[in-house]
Structures are given as structure tokens and as C-alpha cells.
Amino acid sequence: MAASNSSSHRRRIRDLLPTLHLGRFQPGPKNSLTDVPGVLVHTESIHEFPNCPSGSINTGVTTILPRKNWFHHACFAGIFRFNGSGEMTGSHWIEETGLLHSPIILTNSFGVGAAYQGIYEYGIREHADEKGHVDWFLLPVVAETFDGFMNDIGKFSVRPEHVVRGIDRASTDPVPEGNTGGGTGMLCHYFKGGTGSSSRVILGAEKEYTIAALVQVNYGAMRDFRMAGAPIGRLIYEEQERRMRENPDDPELMAQARMFVTLVEAKEKKDGSIIVILATDAPLHPLQLQRLAKRATVGLSRVGGQGHNPSGDIFLAFSTASEIPVQTITGQARKVDPWSPTTLQIEYIRDETINALIENAADVVEESILNALCMAETMTGHEGRTVEALDLNKVEELMQKYM
């Protein structure tokens, strides 16, 4: 795996373009998913596997804990499928009950099974009885995007222990962005993609609320990429074409051009995917969280996502405000009678006052995608394929006329 020579100069979008309009509300102190109180995140990148050539493994795992005690206290959650050529396990149960009581693991397409097993291995380690037996109910939530261009995905280098370690080590630190975690080997709008995050703070009538996103981006054609409406991808594409036409006798340029054309054509034929996780501490019920998840589509479309046929665009939103008891009818802890209806007291935001949350769901997704692109570094991966990072100097130059 090779990184860009200018890796130390990678900057988040707000640092790169301080005057770029990214919505009406301010980010939280970390501008990250972990600004939502109680949410924990860990990323682990994987670059080695037995008997694999150097540079051929570029993948990883992103672990999100909706709360530390996710096993016993569920969050309300909602899902939206913009395009379904992808996987998010456990989604049927979330749609059935509106409850999330699992870590959320993001990884590559072939790592879903290992990640699923890893959640169970953690659960058994922590919650089996004295004989090592279990009788509780848990459907792991694991989502994926395909990193087979940069990663020898058939090696199954993601292992259950990566997930167990991620759950153990998840923290409130800002989410590392770019070539990190499940996003390590991903592409976005031709450029190197990966992991991105962002947050917003909303002043409610009674208190302050935070909404935040984490994205794993692996989708899109260069020509569609936009920043604040500016056609940055199309302008870069046209400049590349012009350089090739004007310098036919330059071997180095022609070699770069061949790789450029190969990757552009590959992305033209088959789009990738994006997973969006939205979190908030605002009290929302599952139908409201479905509405929030849908608004991720607005943020995606601003940057140039089209939801093409083979793309897997799956969005999940959850709220940490309510703690819903689960695992209460097992042999270990039979706390309620499933045949005797009982009530729980919950509160939720009035629908007539939800607009700021809806608007900022789109804003944090837009900024998270831009952060993933701005922080990702050039990578040489599987079979020597090189994908360039977005040229931030070129972005600054092109954006002068649009700000």
C-alpha cells in the first residue's frame, strides 16, 4: 500500500475551503459522529494477510456502538433503502420493531460473514451463562461496500477478531477519515474515497441537540462530482482529456492516462455503493428516524450521487434519547412476562418542529462525503492499481470562481 507524498497536507473540507457554504447550522466540537453523546466509534485498517503480496490487502472494519450498553438497552432506529444492490444485515428486524440493539459494523462485501460472527463472539464472551450457553436474541447489523479494485477481496482478510477488538476499543475520539476502517480500499467519484464524518448542533426549545453522520463512500462517476453545486469533477475530467490530447509523445503522461481511462471506464460500467449512518440525541420515534434516513439522499445528491442500478445505497438513522430495555425475557433475566402487556414512557419531537433535524441530516451527509474525499490519500493497491486522491490544490483553484 502506497500513500500520497502529500498525505500530511490532506485537510477536511472546512479547513480547505473556509468560506464554502455547508448549511446554516454549526458543527459540534469534533464535527464527527462521536459528538452525539454516548456514541462510540473505532476504525481498523487491514493491510496484511498471510502469503499475500505487499500492497494487495487494503480493507478494514468500522465499528459504531450506538451506546456502551447496546446489548441491554436498544435505541429507536429507522432505515431507508435508496438503492438495494448492497447488504445491511439485521435490517428486517429494525423495520419490524424500530429497535437497534447491536453494534453497527461497516466493512467490505466479503467481510460481512466474519463481522457477523465477530458480534456474536463478543456477545458470547460477555453475556453467556456460567456454562458458556446463550438463550438471548441478537441480530447483528453489518453493512458493506465493495473494495475489490484496491483490495484482494477474495482472501477474506477481515476476521471476527477485528470486530471483537473494535467493540472493545470503540471510543469518543473523532472518527479518523479517508483511508480508514471499512473505507480503507474504497473509491468515490473516481478519486480515492473511504470514511467521512460530520455533525451539527441544533438549538431546540428546551435544549440543544446534535445530529451527525458517518459515511463509507464507494460510488460515483468523476463527471458527476460537485461541491456546493460547482461541477468540479467534470472540470477535472475535461482537463485530463485536454492534457492527453496535447501531449501524445510524453510516455509518463500516457501511462497515467491509460490508468485514468481504465479506472474511469470501470466506474462508468459499474457504480459502487454508499452506507450512511445518522445518529442524534434528539428524541425521535422510528417513523421519524425513517424520515431522517431518507434525507441522506439529499446530501448524497448534492455531491453527485445518482443511485445507479448496481449501487447499494443504504441509510440507517438512530436516536440515543430513549433507552428501550431488551433481553428481558431470557432464562438468565426474565424480567417481564411476554403475555402481559406493559407500557414504557417515551417522549419524542413534535413533527411540526422537526425541520431543523431534517435539513441537517442532509447537510451532515454532504459534508461527510466531502471530508472522506478530502482526507483520503493516493493508494497503490491490488495488482499495482493506483487511485489518486482528490487534488486539493486543484480544488482550491477551481472553486475560486464559485465562492
Protein Blocks (a to p, Z undefined) as FASTA:
>chain_A
ZZdfklmmgccfklmmmmbcebjbdcdfkopaklpghiacdddddfbdehiaehiaccdd
ddddfbfklmlmccddddddfbfcbcdehklmmmmnopacdddddddfklmmmmmmmmmm
mmmmmmpcfkopacbdcddddddddfklmpcfknopacfklmmmmmmmgcfbdcdehjeh
jllmpceehiacdddddddddddfkbccdddddddddedjfklpcgehiafklmmmmmmm
mmmmmmmmlmklmmmmmmmmmmmmmmmmpccddddddddfbdcdfklmmmmmmmmmmmmm
mnopgoiaklccddddddfkbccdehklbfklccbcfklccddddddddfklmmmmmmmm
mmmmmmmmmmmmmmpccdddehhiacddddfklmmmmmmmmZZ
